Structure formats: structure tokens, C-alpha cells
Amino acid sequence: MLQGFLIVVSPYLNLNVFLGVLLFGLVILSSAMLTRWVLRYAQHRLLDLPNDRSSHANPTPRGGGLAIVLTLALVLVGLFWGDLLPLRLVMALAGLLPLAAIGFVDDHGHVPARWRFLVQTIVAIWALSWMGGMNTIEVAGTVYLIGWLGNLVAILFMLWMLNLFNFMDGIDGIAGTETVTVALSAAVLMHIAPGANWPPEGRVLLALAAATCGFLVWNWPPAKIFMGDVGSGVLGFVLALLALWSAREHSLSLAAWLILVAVFMVDASLTLLIRIRRGERWYEAHRSHAYQQASRRFGSHRKVTLSVLTINLVWLLPLAWLATAHATWELGFLLIAILPLSVTAYRLGAGRS
């Protein structure tokens, strides 16, 4: 029956595209089903109780990011066995497993920050070693040899991104929406770039977006389950790794990536700097990010999450495309992207209790 259907539609559709869409949908379905399984477990063992630093009012299960991790890991194995991913990329991405493990333990009970940071640093070094290092960087169309400094910056970038997603996962649907829009936007830019072939990191981006979509079915406001540390750090790590990988392979510049993640990057960075300047304990949990301030001001998680989705697709994606099409001007487009976001975050009260 399926074979007959494919014969009928093949003259009107590209068969590879059709099968790709079908697989994308199957990954979404698998992730949604796994999230449902995690929800049943979390309702008894991982209940997030509201406190004075929370942005939710009702006890809600957490740890749903485990479904994203399991789904993504299975898809990566399938892509590798299908000869669609190189071994070194798969091995670099394998760092998501220890990150997910310590995050899952932390969701059950507090893990000291020093142990989490140690695991994160080891994972970043592991991933960078399988990448082959970052001795060069391309800025505005020119490649610069920066040696060991590039490796240090790459490690710090991965550490910041995985913690950034943990900071920004504070209201319903926001981290999942950011991941899906950024991953799909980056994949599209890689596909339409002049003279580009579909790179292996593009396939990982599609897998990440699909796995996260399945989780969003349950996390969309009002959320039935939260992502938890098991998922947020992994999402930040995977996106950071793919950003560095694609920059190294010249499939998408780092400037374009910074434009795509500008909402999270600006909010988290500005909030951190303001809290440090105010002499607050910046390393402690809080709810003074701009997106948290906005959710209280508008009385809605949904409005803020939809705003992030709109900004990513209507504002940042076109700017990232311009940065890709006109590489010599990419830093200018990056500045155009972050300036209004910085002003908006500041006016919303980022970093101020």
C-alpha cells in the first residue's frame, strides 16, 4: 500500500524530500511518546515545587528533556549506520550523554556546581579534540590563524552556551522554541548557501529540531512537564558544537550563528553583567532575566514564548541570511541584530530584582 502511494505521488514530489518529511514526523512522534513516558515517571519522582525564584505557580514534573536526549541519540546512531554522519562528528556529539547523565542526577537532587562544571569542561575538551581543534577562525570572509587561543575560545563558547540554555529555561516552552527555530533556521541557511552541499551537521540540526518538537507538545504553555537540567544543557552543547563545526567546515559562519541565538545570548549575558555590577550573587538562582520580567509584566508565558519565536523568524533569520550572503558585512548585521535586543532587555529590567 505504501509503495503504491509513493508511486502515485512521486511525479509531483521529490521522493527524497517526501521521505525526509516522513522521517521528521516520525522523530517528532517518537519524542512525544517518550516524553509521555517520562511524564509518568516524573509525576512521582521529579516534581518541581514552586518557590520565590520560580516562574510557575503549580507543582510540575521536570526532566522531560530526557526524551529529547534519547530520541536524538537514537537518530544519530541511525544516521551514522546509514553512512550519513562521519565518525568524528558522532563521537564529538557523544559528549551529550555524560551531560544528560549529570543533569538527570541534578534533577533528582542537587549536584554541587564544581562537579557539574568539571563534567562540562571534560565534555567540551572531548568534543573539541574530535573536531580537530579550532586553530583558525573566519571573520567577515577572511580566515585568521589564531592557534591555541581558538581552542580556548571554543571551549569557553561551549561552556557558556550549555549554561546559557540552563539559565534561559525558566518559562513554558521558551528553550524548546529557541532550539527548534535556531536549528531549523541554521539548517535552511546551510542548504540555500551559494554552492553549498547539504552538510552532515544539517542533518543533525533537523534531528535536533524534530526531537525537541516532540517534547514541545507537552511543554507548550501551559506546560505539563519541564525540560530540566537533563535537557537544557544538552541543547546548548549540541547547538554550540554544531556552530563551531559548521564554522570550521565553512558551511555557516559563527557570526550567522550568533545572530540566530541573539535572543538567548543577549538576555543571559546582559543579565549576568548587570547582576555582577550590582554586587549580587550572580551564581545563585534568580528570576531577573528579561524574559522572566516580561512574563510577569504580561502575565503570560505563551506571549513571551511566541514573541521569541517571532523575533527569531522575522528579525534574526533574515539578518543571518544577509550575513551569509554578504560575508564581508556580517559583523555589521550582528550588531544590528543585538542592539535593539539589548535595549529591549534592559528596558524590561534584565538583571534587576
ABEGO torsion letter per residue (X at the ends): XAAAAAAAAAAABBAAAAAAAAAAAAAAAAAAAAAAAAAAAAAAABBBBBBAABABABBBBBGAAAAAAAAAAAAAAAAAAAGABBAAAAAAAAAAAAAAAAAAAAAABBBBAAAAAAAAAAAAAAAAAAAGEBABBBBGGBBBBAEAAAAAAAAAAAAAAAAAAAAABABBGAAAAAAAAAAAAAAAAAAABBGBBBBAAAAAAAAAAAAAAAAAAAABOBBABBAEAAAAAAAAAAAAAAAAAAAAAGABBAAAAAAAAAAAAAAAAAAAAAAAAAGBBAABBBBABAAAAAAAAAGBAAAAAAAAAAAAAAAAAAAAAAAAABAAAAAAAAAAAAAAAAAAAAAAGBGBX
